[in-house]
Amino acid sequence: MKRIALIPAYMPDEKMVGIVWELYTRGFAVVIVNDGSPREFDDLFEKSSGYAQIITHKENKGKGEALKTGLKYIKVHFDTPYTVINVDADGQHKIEDIIRVAELAEVNRSSLVLGSRKLDGKVPFKSKAGNAITRLVYRLSTGSGVYDTQTGLRAYSDKLVDRLLRISGSRYEYEMNMLMELPRDGYEVKEVWIDTVYINNNEASHFDPVKDSAKIYKEILKFSASSLIGFGVDYVLFCLLSALTGSLVLANVFARIVSGTVNFTLNRKVVFKSDSHIVAAALKYIALAVFILICNTLVLKGLTSFGLAAYVAKIITEIILFIFNYLVQHSFIFRKAGKDA
């Protein structure tokens, strides 16, 4: 089976030429996407051109766009079956690790295989902290665990290419979106331990901790905003109706119905941008809403029975149910189109 190394490159150094040569001599076809590097880097791409196909963006578009440009080229110019291995241009991936990741992808053709770093030893603080935070967010968002969510060494078969081309994201968020969406569509994520290699304290990384992290966490941030709006509607109505009627249960039920309608509309159109059938999605959402309403009411009554003020108990109840609500909506109600045939 053909192995194709896909290398997105922006302002690389000589290490890219070395890894391209190693890959070429070990039988890999190599596709490099020059993602708008300045002209002074042309010489490095010229040196690599004898062993790789070079595709050039006229301007920097981001790692996600570079990977998708490479995948489009591979889809047109290579016959199936094949395995694609995303490799960083900075020399942080050893050839032995690249081969091991490729081998596992070859026998798991419906899986995304990650070359996961143990992140031990002398790892830059920003890399260790960033991965730990992203790992936690990913687990909360999907309910499953991936140790190294930020690894650039990833392998997959031609069976995943069409699906990967439909994933949104232009920069580093594309790789996180890949991890968020593929399991939703039934593709398994597998990990292979690889050596942790950081060169010059990872100074060559073009990852912007603020801008790129915001994009990586965009979906869960949008869900949080939608939930906050829904909570605002719910809380205001709950307070008004409980004061007017004196009935905790009646106020809670009516407030949940109104806020649920607002939340469903925002989540379907803005957060998940779901293409699922609206009636089917609505029925699933109603079932979830009824279940959460029951849990919400039981927890609320339980907390108030311990002497907590109703308004404080309401806030605690919403926090408890937030993560469960997100996981169900993300994975079942608003999941996107399934596996390609």
C-alpha positions in Angstrom: 0.0 0.0 0.0 1.3 3.4 -0.9 2.4 5.7 1.9 2.1 9.4 1.3 3.7 11.9 3.7 1.9 15.2 3.7 4.0 18.1 5.0 2.5 21.6 5.6 5.4 24.1 5.7 5.5 27.7 6.7 9.0 29.3 6.9 10.8 26.0 7.4 14.5 25.5 8.0 17.0 22.9 6.8 15.5 20.2 9.0 12.6 19.9 6.5 15.1 19.0 3.7 16.5 16.2 6.0 13.1 14.7 6.8 12.0 14.8 3.2 15.2 12.9 2.2 14.6 10.3 4.9 11.0 9.8 3.9 11.9 9.5 0.2 14.6 6.9 0.9 12.2 4.8 3.0 9.7 4.6 0.1 7.3 7.4 1.0 5.8 9.6 -1.7 6.1 13.2 -0.3 3.7 16.1 -0.8 4.8 19.5 0.6 2.4 22.5 0.8 4.4 25.7 1.0 1.9 27.8 2.9 2.9 31.2 1.7 6.5 31.3 3.0 8.5 34.4 2.1 10.7 34.3 -1.0 13.9 33.8 1.1 12.7 30.2 1.9 12.4 29.3 -1.8 15.8 27.6 -1.7 14.7 25.1 0.9 11.7 24.1 -1.2 13.9 23.9 -4.3 16.2 21.5 -2.4 13.3 19.3 -1.5 11.7 19.3 -4.9 13.8 16.4 -6.2 12.2 14.1 -3.6 8.7 15.7 -3.2 5.9 17.4 -5.0 5.7 21.0 -4.0 2.4 22.9 -3.9 2.5 26.6 -3.1 0.0 29.0 -1.6 0.6 32.5 -2.7 -0.2 33.7 0.8 -0.3 32.2 4.2 -3.6 30.5 4.8 -2.9 28.4 7.9 -2.1 24.8 8.7 -5.7 23.5 8.2 -5.9 25.0 4.7 -2.4 23.6 3.8 -3.5 20.1 4.9 -6.7 20.3 2.8 -4.8 21.6 -0.2 -2.5 18.6 0.1 -5.4 16.2 0.5 -7.1 17.6 -2.6 -3.9 17.0 -4.6 -3.5 13.5 -3.2 -7.1 12.6 -4.0 -6.6 13.5 -7.7 -3.1 12.3 -8.3 -2.9 9.0 -6.3 -4.7 5.7 -6.9 -6.4 4.0 -3.9 -5.6 2.3 -1.6 -3.1 4.5 0.2 -2.2 5.9 3.6 -1.6 9.5 4.3 0.7 10.6 7.1 0.6 14.2 8.3 4.2 15.1 9.2 5.4 18.5 10.6 8.2 20.2 8.8 10.3 21.1 11.8 12.0 17.7 12.3 10.1 16.8 15.6 8.9 13.5 14.2 11.4 10.6 14.0 11.3 8.4 10.9 10.8 5.3 13.0 7.8 6.8 14.7 6.3 8.0 11.4 6.6 4.4 10.1 4.9 2.9 13.2 2.0 5.3 12.9 1.6 4.5 9.2 1.7 0.8 9.9 -1.2 1.0 12.4 -3.3 3.1 10.1 -2.8 0.6 7.3 -4.5 -2.2 9.4 -7.1 0.2 10.8 -8.4 1.8 7.6 -11.4 3.5 9.3 -9.4 5.0 12.1 -7.4 8.2 12.7 -4.1 7.2 14.2 -2.2 9.7 16.3 1.5 9.7 17.1 1.1 10.7 20.8 3.9 12.2 22.8 4.2 11.2 26.5 5.2 14.9 27.2 7.8 13.9 29.8 11.3 15.2 30.3 12.2 18.7 29.2 9.0 19.8 27.6 8.3 23.6 27.2 5.8 24.7 29.7 3.5 26.3 27.1 3.3 22.9 25.3 2.7 20.9 28.4 0.1 23.3 29.8 -1.6 23.8 26.5 -1.9 20.1 25.9 -3.2 19.4 29.4 -5.9 22.1 29.0 -6.9 20.9 25.6 -7.0 17.3 26.8 -9.4 18.3 29.5 -11.6 20.3 27.2 -11.7 17.5 24.7 -12.7 14.9 27.3 -15.5 17.2 28.6 -16.6 17.9 25.0 -16.7 14.4 23.7 -16.7 12.1 26.7 -13.6 10.2 25.4 -10.0 10.6 26.1 -7.1 11.4 23.8 -3.7 11.9 25.5 -2.0 14.2 22.9 -4.6 16.3 21.2 -2.0 18.6 19.7 0.2 16.2 17.9 0.8 16.9 14.2 1.8 13.3 13.4 -1.4 11.7 12.2 -2.2 8.9 9.8 -5.3 7.7 8.0 -6.4 5.8 4.9 -7.9 7.1 1.7 -11.3 6.2 3.2 -11.2 9.3 5.5 -10.0 11.8 2.9 -13.4 13.0 1.7 -14.6 13.4 5.3 -11.5 15.3 6.3 -12.0 17.7 3.4 -15.4 18.7 4.9 -14.1 19.5 8.3 -14.0 23.3 9.0 -11.0 25.2 10.1 -8.1 27.1 8.5 -5.4 27.0 11.1 -4.6 24.9 14.2 -8.3 24.5 15.1 -8.6 22.2 12.0 -6.7 19.5 13.9 -8.9 19.8 16.9 -12.1 19.8 14.8 -10.8 16.6 13.3 -10.7 15.0 16.7 -14.1 16.4 17.6 -16.0 15.4 14.4 -14.5 12.0 13.3 -15.6 10.1 16.5 -19.1 11.6 16.1 -19.2 10.0 12.7 -18.1 6.6 13.9 -14.4 6.8 13.1 -12.2 5.5 15.9 -9.2 7.4 17.2 -6.1 5.3 18.0 -2.8 6.4 19.6 0.8 5.2 19.2 3.4 6.4 21.7 6.2 8.3 20.0 9.3 10.1 21.3 8.9 13.7 22.5 11.2 15.9 20.5 11.4 19.7 21.0 13.9 21.7 19.1 15.1 25.1 20.5 12.3 25.0 23.1 9.7 24.8 20.3 10.5 28.3 19.2 9.8 27.4 15.5 6.1 26.8 16.3 3.7 29.3 14.7 1.0 28.5 17.2 -0.6 31.7 18.7 -1.7 30.7 22.2 -4.5 33.3 22.3 -5.9 33.4 18.8 -5.4 29.7 18.0 -6.7 28.5 21.3 -9.9 30.6 20.9 -10.4 28.9 17.5 -9.7 25.4 18.9 -12.2 25.8 21.7 -14.7 27.7 19.4 -17.5 25.1 19.4 -17.6 24.6 23.2 -17.3 28.4 23.7 -20.3 28.9 21.4 -22.2 26.2 23.2 -21.4 27.9 26.5 -22.7 31.2 25.1 -25.9 29.5 23.8 -26.4 27.9 27.2 -25.7 31.1 29.0 -28.4 32.8 26.9 -30.8 30.0 27.6 -30.0 30.1 31.2 -30.6 33.8 31.3 -34.1 33.3 29.8 -34.7 30.4 32.1 -33.6 32.2 35.3 -35.5 35.4 34.6 -38.7 33.6 33.9 -38.2 31.2 36.9 -37.7 34.2 39.3 -40.8 36.0 37.9 -43.1 33.1 37.8 -42.0 31.7 41.2 -42.7 35.2 42.7 -46.1 35.5 40.9 -47.4 31.9 41.4 -45.5 30.8 44.5 -45.1 27.4 42.8 -41.5 26.2 42.4 -42.4 23.3 40.1 -44.7 25.3 37.8 -42.2 28.1 37.5 -39.4 25.7 36.7 -41.3 23.7 34.1 -42.6 26.8 32.2 -39.2 28.5 32.3 -37.5 25.3 30.9 -40.0 25.1 28.0 -39.3 28.6 26.8 -35.5 28.5 27.4 -35.4 25.1 25.7 -36.9 26.4 22.5 -34.4 29.3 22.5 -31.5 26.9 23.2 -32.5 24.4 20.5 -32.7 27.1 17.8 -29.3 28.6 18.7 -27.6 25.2 18.9 -29.0 23.8 15.6 -28.3 27.0 13.6 -25.3 28.6 15.2 -23.3 26.2 17.5 -23.3 22.8 15.7 -24.6 24.0 12.3 -26.3 20.7 12.0 -27.7 19.2 8.8 -29.8 16.7 10.6 -33.5 16.6 9.9 -35.2 19.3 12.0 -38.1 17.1 13.1 -35.9 14.2 14.1 -33.5 16.6 15.9 -36.4 18.3 17.6 -37.8 15.0 18.9 -34.5 13.9 20.3 -34.0 17.4 21.8 -37.5 17.2 23.4 -36.6 13.8 24.9 -33.4 15.1 26.3 -35.2 18.3 27.5 -37.8 16.1 29.4 -35.0 14.0 30.9 -33.0 17.0 32.0 -36.2 18.7 33.2 -36.9 15.8 35.5 -33.3 15.7 36.7 -33.3 19.5 37.0 -36.4 19.5 39.2 -35.3 16.6 41.4 -31.8 18.2 41.9 -33.4 21.6 42.6 -35.9 20.2 45.1 -33.1 18.2 46.7 -30.8 21.2 47.2 -33.6 23.4 48.5 -34.5 20.6 51.0 -31.0 21.0 52.5 -31.8 24.7 53.2 -30.3 26.4 50.1 -32.1 29.4 48.8 -34.0 28.6 45.6 -32.1 31.1 43.5 -28.7 29.7 44.6 -29.9 26.1 44.1 -31.0 27.0 40.6 -27.5 28.1 39.6 -25.9 25.0 41.1 -28.4 22.7 39.3 -27.7 24.3 35.9 -23.9 23.9 36.3 -24.3 20.2 37.2 -26.3 19.5 34.1 -24.3 21.6 31.7 -21.7 19.1 30.7 -24.1 16.2 30.3 -26.3 18.4 28.1 -23.4 19.4 25.8 -22.2 15.8 25.4 -25.7 14.5 24.4 -26.3 17.3 21.9 -22.8 17.1 20.4 -22.8 13.4 20.0 -26.4 12.4 19.2 -28.8 15.2 18.5 -26.8 17.5 16.2 -24.2 15.1 14.8 -23.3 15.8 11.2 -23.4 13.5 8.2 -22.1 10.0 8.9 -19.3 8.0 7.4 -18.6 8.0 3.8 -19.4 4.8 2.0 
